[in-house]
Amino acid sequence: MKFSVFQISRRGGREKNEDRMGYCYTRESVLFVLADGMGGHPEGEVAAQIAIQTVSAMFQRQAKPTLKDVQEFLSTALLGAHHQILRYGTTKDMLDTPRTTLVIAVVQDGRASWIHCGDSRLYLVRGGELLMRTRDHSYLELRNAAIAGLERVNRNVLFTCLGSPTKPLYDVAGPVLLEQGDRILLCSDGLWGALDDETIARQLGRQTVSNAVPDLVEDALRKAGDSSDNVTVVAMEWETPDTFESTQGISTDSISDDVFASTIQAGPLESFADDLDDETIERSIAEINEAIRRSAARKL
């Protein structure tokens, strides 16, 4: 498995950066994850950090060196992150829990699958053209999809997220068979809010990710000006051809099956990281699976 990857996060015009992102990989599977902590609620950066730590921890436990069921992992990991955020809020006796968006992608067996909740996006670009992108869970996206009755609501507001008292809504996509040179980009709304889809796809397709991503981020910051949101991006190029050796490429061919690498750090949440042990993760998965089982039984 060979890919090039580049990640960057800029604070923009905000007082603090509530975005978090990173990637992990084994010999045969790679995970990309990005979360955008939501303003208007306390500790958005904590929600984002909990989300990516939870997903990373679950990936490390289950990718041995591949995930048995990628689609199941994606939904379980997202719900596990939601559960951990709620747990954090309960532990801290918070009246309002931290909240975040989340987008996760897994590439395994040459195929990409992904899941998202909120308005952090994934773009799949092939030959400089936009092949697929996620659809935001916002009233603006619903209006663009020609759903009636939304003219009088605040269309920029998200109708789902992680950390909310209600179960998050999410969409799963894939698997999509990747071709050499395909680009996958995960980003917060600080990027796509300033740059249109065509611009993102065109610039991402004509350069290596290590060159394209910094240029995209700078363009977004410049266009948004002083009011710029946090801009965070993690992007990969699959099976980079002739330029692979000269880029920040990663080859997993020479690593053993038990090796796990990650750019996701515990950060300032040391007490949470200490609590995120095997028993906690297993308990979360069991609770999620039981809730899914009860929901399915009610529909019968």
ZIBEL-V141633 format. One line per field, one symbol per residue. burial: I if it has 9 or more other C-alpha atoms within 8 Angstrom, else O. A space follows every 10 residues. Layout:
burial=???
This chain:
burial=OIIIIIIIII IIIIOOIIII IIIIIIIIII IIIIIIIIOO IIIIIIIIII IIIIIIOIII OIIIIIIOOI OOIIIIIIII IIIIIIOIIO OOOOOOIIII IIIIIIIIOO IIIIIIIIII IIIIIIOIII OOIOOIIIII IIIOOOOOOI OOOOIOOIOI IIIIOOOIOO OIOOOOOIOO IIIIIIIIII IIOIIOOOOI IIIIIOOIII OIIIOIIOII IOOIOOOIII IIIIIIIIII OOOIOOIIIO OIOOOOOOOI OIOIOIOOIO OIIOOIOOOI IOOIIOOIOO OOOOOOOOOO
